[in-house]
Amino acid sequence: MSRVLRAGAIMAAGTMVSRVTGFLRTAVLAAAIGTAALGDAYNVAYTIPFILFDLLIGGVLSSVVVPMIVRAQQRDPDGGKAYEQRLMTLASLLLIVVAAVAVLLAPQIIDLYTDDWTGEQREAAIVLARYILPQIAFFGVGALAGAILNTRDRFAAPMWAPVLNNLVVILVGLLYLSMSDAGADVEAATGSDLLLLGIGTTAGIVVQCIALVISLHRAGFRFRPRFDVRGVGLGEMGRTASWTIAYVVISQIGYWVITKLATGAGEEVQGAGNAAYSYAFQLFQLPYGIIAVSVITAMLPRMSRSVADGAFDTVREEFSSGVRLVSSLIVPAGLLLMVLGPAVTVLIFGHGNMTISDAIYIGNVLQVFGLALVPFSIFQLLLRVFYSFGDTRTPAFIAAGNVLVTSAISLLVHFTLPPEYVVMGLAFAFTLTYIVGAGVTWIMASRRVGGLDGRRVAAALTRMHLAAIPSAVFALGVLWVVERFAGLTVLSSLIMLAAGGGLGLLLYLAIAHRARIPEVSSIVGLVAGRVRSR
């Protein structure tokens, strides 16, 4: 527990700053371009590089590359250096080719993810995509550099580098606000406006990539192009990665369904489309990114080494400790999101070309996502059990089941709910999918390692929820009082979050510490020790 906690704390600090600046980035962009036609066009164009990156290498990094680099470091006489150089060479070439092809096919890609867009909105999305798609190459190289750093237990740089990206895009958003007369009007947006938004977004990723490459160099990695790939195990990686790519493709089918339905809803009701779903999902991922991703990143190399040594008991303990540690903060975060979602989004988005009602709508979607926070985080931790074994086939089949559930519920939502409730229904479909998916995946992963300490985890989750309920009730009371006397404004939202969220979280920590929940006590002890040391 202490090892995971220390490593997680280092990464959580960087991720916290990254996510907070990401909040500012999102708020500035929303104030600049809104959530209507131009906001939807930008968000679709911005999302496509991440989709293509995931299809080609993103999922492979966590599920295949990290475990195989760990094995090469243990097996090869040079500690895996040549293996890493071959990976970087092949990945760089592949990503450059893909980025170039994607730019050429930008119109077809935009049409694939939108619902019959025409005119200025479609043209704006295509232009933005052509400016943004080249970042695939830089994003991929930076991510591979981060993966190699993680295998060397260098966790800080991959968590801090996105801060530079966020700062660049914040500057771009502020420049757009001060220089452009178009605002959120897609028909008034000029070529210079789209150039600033598109190239500025790509510049942020370029800066992030450079920072990670410099950190990797300082960690002792020296890049030398290598094309001698025969007999070094890259074929095995390709076979293993094929299932990961299948997993990503299947998952993206589900995302494609959601995007199509969300953009369709946005055409019916302005402000209730894909941009609202995208912004709410980004906020939903804040606690997951700060807490769960930090622990997952620290866990996977250790679990991979334990599997290679045949120490399944250690795998079980690493997983159980990770789940309990993550849940100790994810549980109250999920409940507080369900209560304070609109307060969060009004504070962040209630400015510029965004209306308070649009911000409240995003908050309502965020409240639904709050239900998914615990099962989604546990599901992601469970996948790492399979990845530590080098098993990417099982997660691919699990993803197929998830997509079937998500698509079925999403289509039901589309055909039964009024357009203004469709995006909230899509968030609920996501929630149900991960509740079912976490349950099924737990059973399968437990069989793989001879149990996952389920009783201990269930008992811990029950105690954490009981400790978190008073904080949620307290936050609800603060919300009711402030809204009754001041309404829902930017200032009142700040008060709600400071009193309801801040004091509510402190109340949870006090109750959980008093109830002797060990994971919370460890966190409290770590923070108290740092404060005393100062």
Buried (B, 14 or more C-beta within 10 A) or exposed (E): BEEBBEBBBBBBBBBBBBBBBBBBBBBBBBBBBBBBBBBBBBBBBBBBBBBBBBBBBBBBBBBBBBBBBBBBBEEBEEBBBBBBBBBBBBBBEBBBEBBBEBBEEBBEBBBEBBBEBEEBBBBBBBBBBBBBBBBBBBBBBBBBBBBBBBBBEBBEBBBBBBBBBBBBBBBBBEBBBEEBEBBBBBEEBEEEBBEBBBBBBBBBBBBBBBBBBEBBEEBEBEBEEBEEBEEBBBEEBBEBBBBBBBBBBBBBBBBBBBBBBBBBBBBEBBBBBBBBBBBBBBBBBBBBBBBBBBBBBBBBBBBBBBBBEEBBEBBBBBBBBBBBBBBBBBBBBBBBBBBBBBBBBBBBBBBBBBBBEBBBBBBBBBBBBBBBBBBBBBBBBBBBBBBBBBBBBBBBBBBBBBBBBBBBBBEEBBEEBEBEBBBBBBBBBBBBBBBBBBEBBBEBBBEBBEBBBEEEBEEBBEBBBBBBBBBBBBBBBBBEBBBEEEEBBBEBBBBBBEBBBBBBBEBBBBBBBEEEBBBBBBBBBBEEEEEEEE
